[in-house]
Structure formats: C-alpha cells, structure tokens
Amino acid sequence: MKLLMQRVRRASVRVEGAVVGEIAGGLLLFLGVERGDTESDLEWFVNKAAELRIFADDEGRMNRSLIDVGGAALVVSQFTLAATISSGRRPSYSRAAAPELAEPLYELFIERLAARGVRLQSGRFGAMMDVELVNDGPVTLWIEKPE
C-alpha cells in the first residue's frame, strides 16, 4: 500500500464533469493498494493519515494532526502509485492489486478514517477523475509502510 498525502487549502474531484468530492481544507489522500496488502496494513495507513502532525500550531510549527485541526480528507484511489519503472519506458502496474481486491480495502480505508472522526469525501473507485487542488505549504508526503 502506498499513500501520497498532500496538505491542501482546497481540493475537489470530478467524474464526467460532475463534482463527486470536495473539501475546503485538510488532506488530499491518494491511496494505491498493492498485491498482498492486508487490513492490518490499512490500519497503519489510517493512523498515519489521521495522526501525522503536519498542521501548524499557534507558533507556526507543524505540531497538529488532521484530527487536532478538525480538517477534512479527500480520498482518491490511484493504482498508478504501484507502478514500477525499473526497465523500459512504460510503467508496469503488476504490483497493483486487482480491482476486486483493491476496492474493498479502499472503501475500508475511507470507513476507518471516518470512524476516527475525520470529515470525508472521496473520488470514485476505477473512474477517470479530474483532481484539482491548492497545496498548502506545499506539504507533500510519500508514505510507505516500513518492512
């Protein structure tokens, strides 16, 4: 599983021209599910998204989490995060989980993050999406679970 986390002032996702998810401020989370990912892996990522201290405190230091600031999250599935480019000029997506395995984990990620009290919006799994965002900082983190 891989997670690209961006602190945003605002973000939205459209499918076929219609807005399906939109937040005013918080985190834009691109989630890539890989073959072999499990529910326990997912819990680790949910905790990082909810608790990582990347929002400013009263002194301007990154010392508050998404939960601390009452921010929202916009979660977008992105299988391309599982790409490898070790040979040739075309990315390989062989590490990406099959849709029938990835979608339930994606939906569970959203459910578990919401259960932590995070206001949530999401893209549409498997759809072609247009994502717009205004980075805050910018603060962008690439998150992979340590081996």
C-alpha positions in Angstrom: 0.0 0.0 0.0 1.2 3.5 -0.8 -0.2 6.8 0.2 0.5 10.2 -1.3 -0.6 12.8 1.3 -0.9 16.5 0.4 -1.9 19.2 2.8 -4.4 21.4 0.9 -6.3 24.6 1.2 -8.9 23.1 -1.0 -9.3 20.1 -3.3 -12.0 18.6 -5.5 -12.5 15.6 -7.7 -14.8 15.4 -10.8 -16.1 12.4 -12.7 -17.6 13.2 -16.1 -17.6 16.9 -15.3 -19.6 16.5 -12.0 -18.0 17.1 -8.6 -18.1 13.9 -6.6 -15.9 15.1 -3.7 -14.7 18.4 -2.4 -13.0 19.7 0.7 -12.2 23.3 1.9 -9.0 22.3 3.8 -7.2 19.3 5.1 -5.6 16.4 3.3 -5.8 15.1 -0.2 -5.0 11.4 0.1 -4.1 9.3 -3.0 -4.3 5.6 -2.0 -2.6 2.9 -4.0 -3.4 -0.7 -3.0 -0.9 -3.3 -3.9 -1.0 -7.1 -4.2 -0.7 -8.7 -0.8 -1.9 -5.7 1.2 -4.0 -6.6 4.3 -6.4 -5.0 6.7 -3.6 -4.6 9.3 -1.5 -2.7 6.7 -4.5 -0.5 6.1 -4.9 0.3 9.8 -1.3 1.6 9.9 -2.0 4.0 7.0 -5.3 5.2 8.5 -3.4 6.0 11.7 -0.8 8.0 9.8 -3.4 9.9 7.8 -5.3 10.8 11.0 -2.5 11.5 13.4 0.6 12.7 11.5 1.4 16.1 12.8 1.8 18.2 9.7 -0.5 21.2 10.5 0.7 24.3 12.2 0.2 25.0 15.9 -0.2 28.5 17.4 3.6 29.1 17.0 3.6 28.0 13.3 5.3 24.7 13.9 4.0 21.5 12.3 2.7 20.0 15.5 -1.0 19.2 14.9 -2.7 16.4 13.2 -5.7 16.3 10.9 -7.9 15.3 13.9 -6.4 18.1 16.0 -7.3 20.8 13.5 -10.7 19.3 12.5 -9.7 19.1 8.9 -11.3 17.1 6.2 -9.9 14.4 3.9 -10.5 13.8 0.2 -9.5 10.2 -0.6 -8.8 9.2 -4.2 -7.9 5.7 -5.4 -4.8 5.7 -7.5 -3.4 2.3 -8.7 -0.6 4.1 -10.6 1.2 4.6 -7.2 2.1 0.9 -7.5 4.0 1.5 -10.8 7.5 0.3 -11.3 9.8 1.9 -13.9 12.8 -0.3 -13.5 13.1 -1.2 -17.2 11.9 0.2 -20.4 9.9 3.3 -20.9 6.4 2.1 -20.0 5.4 1.8 -16.3 4.5 -1.7 -15.1 1.5 -1.9 -12.8 2.0 -5.6 -11.9 2.3 -4.7 -8.2 -1.2 -3.1 -8.1 -3.9 -5.2 -6.5 -6.7 -6.4 -8.8 -9.8 -4.1 -8.6 -11.9 -6.8 -6.8 -9.2 -6.8 -4.0 -8.3 -3.2 -4.1 -11.8 -1.7 -3.9 -12.8 -3.3 -0.6 -9.6 -2.0 1.0 -10.1 1.4 -0.5 -13.7 1.6 0.9 -12.5 0.2 4.3 -9.8 2.9 4.4 -12.5 5.6 4.0 -14.7 3.9 6.6 -12.0 3.6 9.2 -10.8 7.2 8.7 -14.4 8.4 9.1 -14.6 6.3 12.3 -11.7 8.3 13.6 -13.9 11.4 13.3 -12.5 12.8 10.1 -14.9 14.5 7.7 -14.5 12.6 4.5 -15.2 13.0 0.8 -13.9 10.6 -1.9 -13.4 10.0 -5.6 -15.0 7.1 -7.4 -13.0 3.9 -7.5 -12.0 2.9 -11.0 -13.3 6.1 -12.7 -11.3 8.5 -14.8 -11.2 11.6 -12.5 -10.1 15.2 -12.7 -8.5 16.3 -9.4 -7.9 19.9 -8.6 -6.0 21.1 -5.5 -4.3 24.1 -4.0 -1.4 22.9 -2.0 -0.8 24.4 1.5 2.8 24.9 2.1 3.3 22.9 0.0 3.4 19.9 2.2 3.5 16.6 0.3 4.5 13.2 1.9 5.0 9.9 0.2 4.1 7.2 2.8 5.1 3.5 2.6 5.0 1.1 5.5 8.4 0.1 6.7 9.3 -3.5 6.1 
